[in-house]
Amino acid sequence: MKQLEDKHICRYCMGCGAEELDTFIPKMNCSNFVPAYSDWQERYYKALKEK
Ligand SMILES: [Zn+2]
C-alpha cells in the first residue's frame, strides 16, 4: 500500500478496503467514504497543507 499517501482521502476511509487491497488505486475523492477516524478531516487537511 505504498501509493496511499496522507493526501489521499482513502487514507482515512474504511469504505473501499484500501487497507486490504495491494492493487488499490488511491483517489482524491471517494464515492463510498466511511470515516476511519473521528478526526479524519483534521488529519486530512493538515496533510494537504504540508504537501
Ligand atoms: Zn475510500
mmCIF file of the protein (N, C-alpha, C, O) and its ligand, coordinates in Angstrom:
data_MODEL
# 
_entry.id   MODEL 
# 
loop_
_entity.id 
_entity.type 
_entity.pdbx_number_of_molecules 
1 polymer     1 
2 non-polymer 1 
# 
_entity_poly.entity_id                      1 
_entity_poly.type                           'polypeptide(L)' 
_entity_poly.nstd_linkage                   no 
_entity_poly.nstd_monomer                   no 
_entity_poly.pdbx_seq_one_letter_code       MKQLEDKHICRYCMGCGAEELDTFIPKMNCSNFVPAYSDWQERYYKALKEK 
_entity_poly.pdbx_seq_one_letter_code_can   MKQLEDKHICRYCMGCGAEELDTFIPKMNCSNFVPAYSDWQERYYKALKEK 
_entity_poly.pdbx_strand_id                 A 
# 
loop_
_entity_poly_seq.entity_id 
_entity_poly_seq.num 
_entity_poly_seq.mon_id 
_entity_poly_seq.hetero 
1 1  MET n 
1 2  LYS n 
1 3  GLN n 
1 4  LEU n 
1 5  GLU n 
1 6  ASP n 
1 7  LYS n 
1 8  HIS n 
1 9  ILE n 
1 10 CYS n 
1 11 ARG n 
1 12 TYR n 
1 13 CYS n 
1 14 MET n 
1 15 GLY n 
1 16 CYS n 
1 17 GLY n 
1 18 ALA n 
1 19 GLU n 
1 20 GLU n 
1 21 LEU n 
1 22 ASP n 
1 23 THR n 
1 24 PHE n 
1 25 ILE n 
1 26 PRO n 
1 27 LYS n 
1 28 MET n 
1 29 ASN n 
1 30 CYS n 
1 31 SER n 
1 32 ASN n 
1 33 PHE n 
1 34 VAL n 
1 35 PRO n 
1 36 ALA n 
1 37 TYR n 
1 38 SER n 
1 39 ASP n 
1 40 TRP n 
1 41 GLN n 
1 42 GLU n 
1 43 ARG n 
1 44 TYR n 
1 45 TYR n 
1 46 LYS n 
1 47 ALA n 
1 48 LEU n 
1 49 LYS n 
1 50 GLU n 
1 51 LYS n 
# 
loop_
_struct_asym.id 
_struct_asym.entity_id 
A 1 
B 2 
# 
loop_
_chem_comp.id 
_chem_comp.type 
_chem_comp.mon_nstd_flag 
ALA 'L-peptide linking' y 
ARG 'L-peptide linking' y 
ASN 'L-peptide linking' y 
ASP 'L-peptide linking' y 
CYS 'L-peptide linking' y 
GLN 'L-peptide linking' y 
GLU 'L-peptide linking' y 
GLY 'peptide linking'   y 
HIS 'L-peptide linking' y 
ILE 'L-peptide linking' y 
LEU 'L-peptide linking' y 
LYS 'L-peptide linking' y 
MET 'L-peptide linking' y 
PHE 'L-peptide linking' y 
PRO 'L-peptide linking' y 
SER 'L-peptide linking' y 
THR 'L-peptide linking' y 
TRP 'L-peptide linking' y 
TYR 'L-peptide linking' y 
VAL 'L-peptide linking' y 
ZN  non-polymer         . 
# 
_pdbx_entity_nonpoly.entity_id   2 
_pdbx_entity_nonpoly.name        ? 
_pdbx_entity_nonpoly.comp_id     ZN 
# 
_pdbx_nonpoly_scheme.asym_id         B 
_pdbx_nonpoly_scheme.entity_id       2 
_pdbx_nonpoly_scheme.mon_id          ZN 
_pdbx_nonpoly_scheme.ndb_seq_num     1 
_pdbx_nonpoly_scheme.pdb_seq_num     101 
_pdbx_nonpoly_scheme.auth_seq_num    101 
_pdbx_nonpoly_scheme.pdb_mon_id      ZN 
_pdbx_nonpoly_scheme.auth_mon_id     ZN 
_pdbx_nonpoly_scheme.pdb_strand_id   A 
_pdbx_nonpoly_scheme.pdb_ins_code    . 
# 
loop_
_atom_site.group_PDB 
_atom_site.id 
_atom_site.type_symbol 
_atom_site.label_atom_id 
_atom_site.label_alt_id 
_atom_site.label_comp_id 
_atom_site.label_asym_id 
_atom_site.label_entity_id 
_atom_site.label_seq_id 
_atom_site.pdbx_PDB_ins_code 
_atom_site.Cartn_x 
_atom_site.Cartn_y 
_atom_site.Cartn_z 
_atom_site.occupancy 
_atom_site.B_iso_or_equiv 
_atom_site.pdbx_formal_charge 
_atom_site.auth_seq_id 
_atom_site.auth_comp_id 
_atom_site.auth_asym_id 
_atom_site.auth_atom_id 
_atom_site.pdbx_PDB_model_num 
ATOM   1   N  N  . MET A 1 1  ? 0.824   -1.203 0.000  1.00 0.00 ? 1   MET A N  1 
ATOM   2   C  CA . MET A 1 1  ? 0.000   0.000  0.000  1.00 0.00 ? 1   MET A CA 1 
ATOM   3   C  C  . MET A 1 1  ? 0.859   1.255  0.000  1.00 0.00 ? 1   MET A C  1 
ATOM   4   O  O  . MET A 1 1  ? 0.584   2.218  0.715  1.00 0.00 ? 1   MET A O  1 
ATOM   5   N  N  . LYS A 1 2  ? 1.903   1.222  -0.816 1.00 0.00 ? 2   LYS A N  1 
ATOM   6   C  CA . LYS A 1 2  ? 2.854   2.330  -0.835 1.00 0.00 ? 2   LYS A CA 1 
ATOM   7   C  C  . LYS A 1 2  ? 2.267   3.598  -1.455 1.00 0.00 ? 2   LYS A C  1 
ATOM   8   O  O  . LYS A 1 2  ? 2.650   4.716  -1.113 1.00 0.00 ? 2   LYS A O  1 
ATOM   9   N  N  . GLN A 1 3  ? 1.311   3.385  -2.392 1.00 0.00 ? 3   GLN A N  1 
ATOM   10  C  CA . GLN A 1 3  ? 0.787   4.543  -3.138 1.00 0.00 ? 3   GLN A CA 1 
ATOM   11  C  C  . GLN A 1 3  ? -0.122  5.421  -2.295 1.00 0.00 ? 3   GLN A C  1 
ATOM   12  O  O  . GLN A 1 3  ? -0.338  6.594  -2.602 1.00 0.00 ? 3   GLN A O  1 
ATOM   13  N  N  . LEU A 1 4  ? -0.649  4.838  -1.231 1.00 0.00 ? 4   LEU A N  1 
ATOM   14  C  CA . LEU A 1 4  ? -1.617  5.572  -0.431 1.00 0.00 ? 4   LEU A CA 1 
ATOM   15  C  C  . LEU A 1 4  ? -0.911  6.541  0.506  1.00 0.00 ? 4   LEU A C  1 
ATOM   16  O  O  . LEU A 1 4  ? -0.263  6.134  1.470  1.00 0.00 ? 4   LEU A O  1 
ATOM   17  N  N  . GLU A 1 5  ? -1.044  7.811  0.210  1.00 0.00 ? 5   GLU A N  1 
ATOM   18  C  CA . GLU A 1 5  ? -0.382  8.837  0.996  1.00 0.00 ? 5   GLU A CA 1 
ATOM   19  C  C  . GLU A 1 5  ? -1.395  9.601  1.844  1.00 0.00 ? 5   GLU A C  1 
ATOM   20  O  O  . GLU A 1 5  ? -2.607  9.453  1.693  1.00 0.00 ? 5   GLU A O  1 
ATOM   21  N  N  . ASP A 1 6  ? -0.862  10.406 2.722  1.00 0.00 ? 6   ASP A N  1 
ATOM   22  C  CA . ASP A 1 6  ? -1.718  11.156 3.638  1.00 0.00 ? 6   ASP A CA 1 
ATOM   23  C  C  . ASP A 1 6  ? -2.683  12.094 2.920  1.00 0.00 ? 6   ASP A C  1 
ATOM   24  O  O  . ASP A 1 6  ? -3.740  12.438 3.449  1.00 0.00 ? 6   ASP A O  1 
ATOM   25  N  N  . LYS A 1 7  ? -2.304  12.504 1.701  1.00 0.00 ? 7   LYS A N  1 
ATOM   26  C  CA . LYS A 1 7  ? -3.155  13.452 0.966  1.00 0.00 ? 7   LYS A CA 1 
ATOM   27  C  C  . LYS A 1 7  ? -4.352  12.771 0.306  1.00 0.00 ? 7   LYS A C  1 
ATOM   28  O  O  . LYS A 1 7  ? -5.283  13.443 -0.141 1.00 0.00 ? 7   LYS A O  1 
ATOM   29  N  N  . HIS A 1 8  ? -4.329  11.438 0.243  1.00 0.00 ? 8   HIS A N  1 
ATOM   30  C  CA . HIS A 1 8  ? -5.454  10.722 -0.343 1.00 0.00 ? 8   HIS A CA 1 
ATOM   31  C  C  . HIS A 1 8  ? -6.539  10.495 0.702  1.00 0.00 ? 8   HIS A C  1 
ATOM   32  O  O  . HIS A 1 8  ? -6.273  10.068 1.826  1.00 0.00 ? 8   HIS A O  1 
ATOM   33  N  N  . ILE A 1 9  ? -7.729  10.786 0.309  1.00 0.00 ? 9   ILE A N  1 
ATOM   34  C  CA . ILE A 1 9  ? -8.841  10.708 1.267  1.00 0.00 ? 9   ILE A CA 1 
ATOM   35  C  C  . ILE A 1 9  ? -9.077  9.282  1.731  1.00 0.00 ? 9   ILE A C  1 
ATOM   36  O  O  . ILE A 1 9  ? -9.583  9.065  2.831  1.00 0.00 ? 9   ILE A O  1 
ATOM   37  N  N  . CYS A 1 10 ? -8.723  8.323  0.919  1.00 0.00 ? 10  CYS A N  1 
ATOM   38  C  CA . CYS A 1 10 ? -8.934  6.921  1.292  1.00 0.00 ? 10  CYS A CA 1 
ATOM   39  C  C  . CYS A 1 10 ? -7.975  6.462  2.400  1.00 0.00 ? 10  CYS A C  1 
ATOM   40  O  O  . CYS A 1 10 ? -8.147  5.381  2.963  1.00 0.00 ? 10  CYS A O  1 
ATOM   41  N  N  . ARG A 1 11 ? -7.001  7.257  2.697  1.00 0.00 ? 11  ARG A N  1 
ATOM   42  C  CA . ARG A 1 11 ? -6.141  7.004  3.848  1.00 0.00 ? 11  ARG A CA 1 
ATOM   43  C  C  . ARG A 1 11 ? -6.964  7.019  5.136  1.00 0.00 ? 11  ARG A C  1 
ATOM   44  O  O  . ARG A 1 11 ? -6.602  6.395  6.133  1.00 0.00 ? 11  ARG A O  1 
ATOM   45  N  N  . TYR A 1 12 ? -8.072  7.742  5.089  1.00 0.00 ? 12  TYR A N  1 
ATOM   46  C  CA . TYR A 1 12 ? -8.909  7.935  6.278  1.00 0.00 ? 12  TYR A CA 1 
ATOM   47  C  C  . TYR A 1 12 ? -10.253 7.247  6.126  1.00 0.00 ? 12  TYR A C  1 
ATOM   48  O  O  . TYR A 1 12 ? -11.208 7.544  6.845  1.00 0.00 ? 12  TYR A O  1 
ATOM   49  N  N  . CYS A 1 13 ? -10.309 6.326  5.179  1.00 0.00 ? 13  CYS A N  1 
ATOM   50  C  CA . CYS A 1 13 ? -11.572 5.738  4.753  1.00 0.00 ? 13  CYS A CA 1 
ATOM   51  C  C  . CYS A 1 13 ? -11.558 4.226  4.937  1.00 0.00 ? 13  CYS A C  1 
ATOM   52  O  O  . CYS A 1 13 ? -10.557 3.568  4.656  1.00 0.00 ? 13  CYS A O  1 
ATOM   53  N  N  . MET A 1 14 ? -12.659 3.688  5.404  1.00 0.00 ? 14  MET A N  1 
ATOM   54  C  CA . MET A 1 14 ? -12.796 2.242  5.522  1.00 0.00 ? 14  MET A CA 1 
ATOM   55  C  C  . MET A 1 14 ? -13.765 1.696  4.479  1.00 0.00 ? 14  MET A C  1 
ATOM   56  O  O  . MET A 1 14 ? -13.986 0.489  4.391  1.00 0.00 ? 14  MET A O  1 
ATOM   57  N  N  . GLY A 1 15 ? -14.341 2.604  3.690  1.00 0.00 ? 15  GLY A N  1 
ATOM   58  C  CA . GLY A 1 15 ? -15.414 2.230  2.780  1.00 0.00 ? 15  GLY A CA 1 
ATOM   59  C  C  . GLY A 1 15 ? -15.001 1.451  1.553  1.00 0.00 ? 15  GLY A C  1 
ATOM   60  O  O  . GLY A 1 15 ? -15.819 0.721  0.992  1.00 0.00 ? 15  GLY A O  1 
ATOM   61  N  N  . CYS A 1 16 ? -13.757 1.580  1.114  1.00 0.00 ? 16  CYS A N  1 
ATOM   62  C  CA . CYS A 1 16 ? -13.351 0.906  -0.124 1.00 0.00 ? 16  CYS A CA 1 
ATOM   63  C  C  . CYS A 1 16 ? -12.241 -0.109 0.091  1.00 0.00 ? 16  CYS A C  1 
ATOM   64  O  O  . CYS A 1 16 ? -11.651 -0.570 -0.886 1.00 0.00 ? 16  CYS A O  1 
ATOM   65  N  N  . GLY A 1 17 ? -11.941 -0.465 1.293  1.00 0.00 ? 17  GLY A N  1 
ATOM   66  C  CA . GLY A 1 17 ? -10.996 -1.538 1.574  1.00 0.00 ? 17  GLY A CA 1 
ATOM   67  C  C  . GLY A 1 17 ? -9.566  -1.246 1.184  1.00 0.00 ? 17  GLY A C  1 
ATOM   68  O  O  . GLY A 1 17 ? -8.807  -2.165 0.878  1.00 0.00 ? 17  GLY A O  1 
ATOM   69  N  N  . ALA A 1 18 ? -9.185  0.025  1.191  1.00 0.00 ? 18  ALA A N  1 
ATOM   70  C  CA . ALA A 1 18 ? -7.834  0.407  0.776  1.00 0.00 ? 18  ALA A CA 1 
ATOM   71  C  C  . ALA A 1 18 ? -6.757  -0.286 1.606  1.00 0.00 ? 18  ALA A C  1 
ATOM   72  O  O  . ALA A 1 18 ? -5.674  -0.582 1.102  1.00 0.00 ? 18  ALA A O  1 
ATOM   73  N  N  . GLU A 1 19 ? -7.049  -0.536 2.847  1.00 0.00 ? 19  GLU A N  1 
ATOM   74  C  CA . GLU A 1 19 ? -6.069  -1.157 3.737  1.00 0.00 ? 19  GLU A CA 1 
ATOM   75  C  C  . GLU A 1 19 ? -5.764  -2.594 3.328  1.00 0.00 ? 19  GLU A C  1 
ATOM   76  O  O  . GLU A 1 19 ? -4.664  -3.090 3.571  1.00 0.00 ? 19  GLU A O  1 
ATOM   77  N  N  . GLU A 1 20 ? -6.719  -3.253 2.719  1.00 0.00 ? 20  GLU A N  1 
ATOM   78  C  CA . GLU A 1 20 ? -6.554  -4.676 2.403  1.00 0.00 ? 20  GLU A CA 1 
ATOM   79  C  C  . GLU A 1 20 ? -6.079  -4.944 0.984  1.00 0.00 ? 20  GLU A C  1 
ATOM   80  O  O  . GLU A 1 20 ? -5.498  -5.995 0.714  1.00 0.00 ? 20  GLU A O  1 
ATOM   81  N  N  . LEU A 1 21 ? -6.319  -4.006 0.075  1.00 0.00 ? 21  LEU A N  1 
ATOM   82  C  CA . LEU A 1 21 ? -6.014  -4.247 -1.328 1.00 0.00 ? 21  LEU A CA 1 
ATOM   83  C  C  . LEU A 1 21 ? -4.619  -3.771 -1.713 1.00 0.00 ? 21  LEU A C  1 
ATOM   84  O  O  . LEU A 1 21 ? -4.295  -2.591 -1.576 1.00 0.00 ? 21  LEU A O  1 
ATOM   85  N  N  . ASP A 1 22 ? -3.798  -4.700 -2.194 1.00 0.00 ? 22  ASP A N  1 
ATOM   86  C  CA . ASP A 1 22 ? -2.464  -4.347 -2.662 1.00 0.00 ? 22  ASP A CA 1 
ATOM   87  C  C  . ASP A 1 22 ? -2.529  -3.544 -3.948 1.00 0.00 ? 22  ASP A C  1 
ATOM   88  O  O  . ASP A 1 22 ? -1.661  -2.716 -4.227 1.00 0.00 ? 22  ASP A O  1 
ATOM   89  N  N  . THR A 1 23 ? -3.576  -3.803 -4.730 1.00 0.00 ? 23  THR A N  1 
ATOM   90  C  CA . THR A 1 23 ? -3.704  -3.164 -6.033 1.00 0.00 ? 23  THR A CA 1 
ATOM   91  C  C  . THR A 1 23 ? -4.565  -1.914 -5.980 1.00 0.00 ? 23  THR A C  1 
ATOM   92  O  O  . THR A 1 23 ? -4.948  -1.366 -7.013 1.00 0.00 ? 23  THR A O  1 
ATOM   93  N  N  . PHE A 1 24 ? -4.858  -1.476 -4.789 1.00 0.00 ? 24  PHE A N  1 
ATOM   94  C  CA . PHE A 1 24 ? -5.737  -0.318 -4.643 1.00 0.00 ? 24  PHE A CA 1 
ATOM   95  C  C  . PHE A 1 24 ? -5.147  0.923  -5.291 1.00 0.00 ? 24  PHE A C  1 
ATOM   96  O  O  . PHE A 1 24 ? -3.976  1.249  -5.094 1.00 0.00 ? 24  PHE A O  1 
ATOM   97  N  N  . ILE A 1 25 ? -5.970  1.604  -6.063 1.00 0.00 ? 25  ILE A N  1 
ATOM   98  C  CA . ILE A 1 25 ? -5.547  2.848  -6.694 1.00 0.00 ? 25  ILE A CA 1 
ATOM   99  C  C  . ILE A 1 25 ? -6.128  4.018  -5.910 1.00 0.00 ? 25  ILE A C  1 
ATOM   100 O  O  . ILE A 1 25 ? -7.346  4.195  -5.871 1.00 0.00 ? 25  ILE A O  1 
ATOM   101 N  N  . PRO A 1 26 ? -5.278  4.805  -5.294 1.00 0.00 ? 26  PRO A N  1 
ATOM   102 C  CA . PRO A 1 26 ? -5.764  5.901  -4.455 1.00 0.00 ? 26  PRO A CA 1 
ATOM   103 C  C  . PRO A 1 26 ? -6.514  6.942  -5.256 1.00 0.00 ? 26  PRO A C  1 
ATOM   104 O  O  . PRO A 1 26 ? -6.177  7.244  -6.401 1.00 0.00 ? 26  PRO A O  1 
ATOM   105 N  N  . LYS A 1 27 ? -7.535  7.479  -4.624 1.00 0.00 ? 27  LYS A N  1 
ATOM   106 C  CA . LYS A 1 27 ? -8.316  8.534  -5.244 1.00 0.00 ? 27  LYS A CA 1 
ATOM   107 C  C  . LYS A 1 27 ? -8.306  9.755  -4.340 1.00 0.00 ? 27  LYS A C  1 
ATOM   108 O  O  . LYS A 1 27 ? -8.160  9.650  -3.122 1.00 0.00 ? 27  LYS A O  1 
ATOM   109 N  N  . MET A 1 28 ? -8.461  10.887 -4.948 1.00 0.00 ? 28  MET A N  1 
ATOM   110 C  CA . MET A 1 28 ? -8.558  12.102 -4.159 1.00 0.00 ? 28  MET A CA 1 
ATOM   111 C  C  . MET A 1 28 ? -9.981  12.277 -3.632 1.00 0.00 ? 28  MET A C  1 
ATOM   112 O  O  . MET A 1 28 ? -10.214 12.976 -2.646 1.00 0.00 ? 28  MET A O  1 
ATOM   113 N  N  . ASN A 1 29 ? -10.918 11.631 -4.308 1.00 0.00 ? 29  ASN A N  1 
ATOM   114 C  CA . ASN A 1 29 ? -12.297 11.642 -3.850 1.00 0.00 ? 29  ASN A CA 1 
ATOM   115 C  C  . ASN A 1 29 ? -12.799 10.212 -3.750 1.00 0.00 ? 29  ASN A C  1 
ATOM   116 O  O  . ASN A 1 29 ? -12.457 9.364  -4.574 1.00 0.00 ? 29  ASN A O  1 
ATOM   117 N  N  . CYS A 1 30 ? -13.596 9.956  -2.755 1.00 0.00 ? 30  CYS A N  1 
ATOM   118 C  CA . CYS A 1 30 ? -14.095 8.606  -2.525 1.00 0.00 ? 30  CYS A CA 1 
ATOM   119 C  C  . CYS A 1 30 ? -15.615 8.626  -2.537 1.00 0.00 ? 30  CYS A C  1 
ATOM   120 O  O  . CYS A 1 30 ? -16.250 9.399  -1.819 1.00 0.00 ? 30  CYS A O  1 
ATOM   121 N  N  . SER A 1 31 ? -16.178 7.771  -3.359 1.00 0.00 ? 31  SER A N  1 
ATOM   122 C  CA . SER A 1 31 ? -17.630 7.790  -3.517 1.00 0.00 ? 31  SER A CA 1 
ATOM   123 C  C  . SER A 1 31 ? -18.342 7.089  -2.365 1.00 0.00 ? 31  SER A C  1 
ATOM   124 O  O  . SER A 1 31 ? -19.488 7.416  -2.055 1.00 0.00 ? 31  SER A O  1 
ATOM   125 N  N  . ASN A 1 32 ? -17.681 6.143  -1.738 1.00 0.00 ? 32  ASN A N  1 
ATOM   126 C  CA . ASN A 1 32 ? -18.321 5.452  -0.601 1.00 0.00 ? 32  ASN A CA 1 
ATOM   127 C  C  . ASN A 1 32 ? -17.511 5.650  0.676  1.00 0.00 ? 32  ASN A C  1 
ATOM   128 O  O  . ASN A 1 32 ? -17.175 4.701  1.383  1.00 0.00 ? 32  ASN A O  1 
ATOM   129 N  N  . PHE A 1 33 ? -17.218 6.892  0.937  1.00 0.00 ? 33  PHE A N  1 
ATOM   130 C  CA . PHE A 1 33 ? -16.377 7.242  2.081  1.00 0.00 ? 33  PHE A CA 1 
ATOM   131 C  C  . PHE A 1 33 ? -17.018 6.880  3.413  1.00 0.00 ? 33  PHE A C  1 
ATOM   132 O  O  . PHE A 1 33 ? -18.153 7.252  3.712  1.00 0.00 ? 33  PHE A O  1 
ATOM   133 N  N  . VAL A 1 34 ? -16.241 6.135  4.204  1.00 0.00 ? 34  VAL A N  1 
ATOM   134 C  CA . VAL A 1 34 ? -16.635 5.813  5.580  1.00 0.00 ? 34  VAL A CA 1 
ATOM   135 C  C  . VAL A 1 34 ? -15.468 6.209  6.472  1.00 0.00 ? 34  VAL A C  1 
ATOM   136 O  O  . VAL A 1 34 ? -14.391 5.622  6.367  1.00 0.00 ? 34  VAL A O  1 
ATOM   137 N  N  . PRO A 1 35 ? -15.656 7.180  7.337  1.00 0.00 ? 35  PRO A N  1 
ATOM   138 C  CA . PRO A 1 35 ? -14.546 7.691  8.132  1.00 0.00 ? 35  PRO A CA 1 
ATOM   139 C  C  . PRO A 1 35 ? -13.922 6.619  9.027  1.00 0.00 ? 35  PRO A C  1 
ATOM   140 O  O  . PRO A 1 35 ? -14.625 5.894  9.731  1.00 0.00 ? 35  PRO A O  1 
ATOM   141 N  N  . ALA A 1 36 ? -12.606 6.534  8.988  1.00 0.00 ? 36  ALA A N  1 
ATOM   142 C  CA . ALA A 1 36 ? -11.882 5.583  9.827  1.00 0.00 ? 36  ALA A CA 1 
ATOM   143 C  C  . ALA A 1 36 ? -11.457 6.225  11.147 1.00 0.00 ? 36  ALA A C  1 
ATOM   144 O  O  . ALA A 1 36 ? -11.149 5.535  12.119 1.00 0.00 ? 36  ALA A O  1 
ATOM   145 N  N  . TYR A 1 37 ? -11.448 7.541  11.161 1.00 0.00 ? 37  TYR A N  1 
ATOM   146 C  CA . TYR A 1 37 ? -11.083 8.272  12.376 1.00 0.00 ? 37  TYR A CA 1 
ATOM   147 C  C  . TYR A 1 37 ? -12.132 9.359  12.619 1.00 0.00 ? 37  TYR A C  1 
ATOM   148 O  O  . TYR A 1 37 ? -12.685 9.920  11.673 1.00 0.00 ? 37  TYR A O  1 
ATOM   149 N  N  . SER A 1 38 ? -12.392 9.640  13.858 1.00 0.00 ? 38  SER A N  1 
ATOM   150 C  CA . SER A 1 38 ? -13.359 10.698 14.151 1.00 0.00 ? 38  SER A CA 1 
ATOM   151 C  C  . SER A 1 38 ? -12.798 12.060 13.779 1.00 0.00 ? 38  SER A C  1 
ATOM   152 O  O  . SER A 1 38 ? -13.551 12.989 13.486 1.00 0.00 ? 38  SER A O  1 
ATOM   153 N  N  . ASP A 1 39 ? -11.483 12.178 13.791 1.00 0.00 ? 39  ASP A N  1 
ATOM   154 C  CA . ASP A 1 39 ? -10.849 13.460 13.456 1.00 0.00 ? 39  ASP A CA 1 
ATOM   155 C  C  . ASP A 1 39 ? -10.195 13.425 12.080 1.00 0.00 ? 39  ASP A C  1 
ATOM   156 O  O  . ASP A 1 39 ? -9.186  14.090 11.847 1.00 0.00 ? 39  ASP A O  1 
ATOM   157 N  N  . TRP A 1 40 ? -10.778 12.642 11.166 1.00 0.00 ? 40  TRP A N  1 
ATOM   158 C  CA . TRP A 1 40 ? -10.150 12.465 9.858  1.00 0.00 ? 40  TRP A CA 1 
ATOM   159 C  C  . TRP A 1 40 ? -10.004 13.774 9.095  1.00 0.00 ? 40  TRP A C  1 
ATOM   160 O  O  . TRP A 1 40 ? -9.016  13.974 8.389  1.00 0.00 ? 40  TRP A O  1 
ATOM   161 N  N  . GLN A 1 41 ? -10.981 14.665 9.231  1.00 0.00 ? 41  GLN A N  1 
ATOM   162 C  CA . GLN A 1 41 ? -10.923 15.935 8.491  1.00 0.00 ? 41  GLN A CA 1 
ATOM   163 C  C  . GLN A 1 41 ? -9.708  16.749 8.917  1.00 0.00 ? 41  GLN A C  1 
ATOM   164 O  O  . GLN A 1 41 ? -9.006  17.339 8.096  1.00 0.00 ? 41  GLN A O  1 
ATOM   165 N  N  . GLU A 1 42 ? -9.488  16.761 10.203 1.00 0.00 ? 42  GLU A N  1 
ATOM   166 C  CA . GLU A 1 42 ? -8.332  17.477 10.758 1.00 0.00 ? 42  GLU A CA 1 
ATOM   167 C  C  . GLU A 1 42 ? -7.030  16.904 10.214 1.00 0.00 ? 42  GLU A C  1 
ATOM   168 O  O  . GLU A 1 42 ? -6.146  17.647 9.791  1.00 0.00 ? 42  GLU A O  1 
ATOM   169 N  N  . ARG A 1 43 ? -6.918  15.583 10.227 1.00 0.00 ? 43  ARG A N  1 
ATOM   170 C  CA . ARG A 1 43 ? -5.717  14.902 9.725  1.00 0.00 ? 43  ARG A CA 1 
ATOM   171 C  C  . ARG A 1 43 ? -5.523  15.150 8.239  1.00 0.00 ? 43  ARG A C  1 
ATOM   172 O  O  . ARG A 1 43 ? -4.416  15.414 7.769  1.00 0.00 ? 43  ARG A O  1 
ATOM   173 N  N  . TYR A 1 44 ? -6.637  15.058 7.510  1.00 0.00 ? 44  TYR A N  1 
ATOM   174 C  CA . TYR A 1 44 ? -6.586  15.191 6.056  1.00 0.00 ? 44  TYR A CA 1 
ATOM   175 C  C  . TYR A 1 44 ? -6.159  16.585 5.633  1.00 0.00 ? 44  TYR A C  1 
ATOM   176 O  O  . TYR A 1 44 ? -5.286  16.732 4.778  1.00 0.00 ? 44  TYR A O  1 
ATOM   177 N  N  . TYR A 1 45 ? -6.754  17.596 6.211  1.00 0.00 ? 45  TYR A N  1 
ATOM   178 C  CA . TYR A 1 45 ? -6.438  18.961 5.809  1.00 0.00 ? 45  TYR A CA 1 
ATOM   179 C  C  . TYR A 1 45 ? -5.047  19.356 6.258  1.00 0.00 ? 45  TYR A C  1 
ATOM   180 O  O  . TYR A 1 45 ? -4.378  20.157 5.605  1.00 0.00 ? 45  TYR A O  1 
ATOM   181 N  N  . LYS A 1 46 ? -4.616  18.800 7.363  1.00 0.00 ? 46  LYS A N  1 
ATOM   182 C  CA . LYS A 1 46 ? -3.250  19.031 7.822  1.00 0.00 ? 46  LYS A CA 1 
ATOM   183 C  C  . LYS A 1 46 ? -2.256  18.434 6.818  1.00 0.00 ? 46  LYS A C  1 
ATOM   184 O  O  . LYS A 1 46 ? -1.256  19.063 6.472  1.00 0.00 ? 46  LYS A O  1 
ATOM   185 N  N  . ALA A 1 47 ? -2.547  17.214 6.357  1.00 0.00 ? 47  ALA A N  1 
ATOM   186 C  CA . ALA A 1 47 ? -1.692  16.545 5.381  1.00 0.00 ? 47  ALA A CA 1 
ATOM   187 C  C  . ALA A 1 47 ? -1.647  17.321 4.065  1.00 0.00 ? 47  ALA A C  1 
ATOM   188 O  O  . ALA A 1 47 ? -0.587  17.436 3.449  1.00 0.00 ? 47  ALA A O  1 
ATOM   189 N  N  . LEU A 1 48 ? -2.784  17.850 3.634  1.00 0.00 ? 48  LEU A N  1 
ATOM   190 C  CA . LEU A 1 48 ? -2.832  18.628 2.397  1.00 0.00 ? 48  LEU A CA 1 
ATOM   191 C  C  . LEU A 1 48 ? -1.988  19.889 2.504  1.00 0.00 ? 48  LEU A C  1 
ATOM   192 O  O  . LEU A 1 48 ? -1.322  20.283 1.546  1.00 0.00 ? 48  LEU A O  1 
ATOM   193 N  N  . LYS A 1 49 ? -2.018  20.503 3.641  1.00 0.00 ? 49  LYS A N  1 
ATOM   194 C  CA . LYS A 1 49 ? -1.282  21.749 3.835  1.00 0.00 ? 49  LYS A CA 1 
ATOM   195 C  C  . LYS A 1 49 ? 0.220   21.508 3.825  1.00 0.00 ? 49  LYS A C  1 
ATOM   196 O  O  . LYS A 1 49 ? 0.993   22.370 3.409  1.00 0.00 ? 49  LYS A O  1 
ATOM   197 N  N  . GLU A 1 50 ? 0.626   20.332 4.283  1.00 0.00 ? 50  GLU A N  1 
ATOM   198 C  CA . GLU A 1 50 ? 2.047   20.017 4.378  1.00 0.00 ? 50  GLU A CA 1 
ATOM   199 C  C  . GLU A 1 50 ? 2.679   19.675 3.046  1.00 0.00 ? 50  GLU A C  1 
ATOM   200 O  O  . GLU A 1 50 ? 3.900   19.749 2.903  1.00 0.00 ? 50  GLU A O  1 
ATOM   201 N  N  . LYS A 1 51 ? 1.862   19.299 2.062  1.00 0.00 ? 51  LYS A N  1 
ATOM   202 C  CA . LYS A 1 51 ? 2.412   18.904 0.757  1.00 0.00 ? 51  LYS A CA 1 
ATOM   203 C  C  . LYS A 1 51 ? 2.751   20.140 -0.094 1.00 0.00 ? 51  LYS A C  1 
ATOM   204 O  O  . LYS A 1 51 ? 3.224   20.001 -1.222 1.00 0.00 ? 51  LYS A O  1 
HETATM 205 ZN ZN . ZN  B 2 .  ? -12.250 5.299  0.150  1.00 0.00 2 101 ZN  A ZN 1 
# 
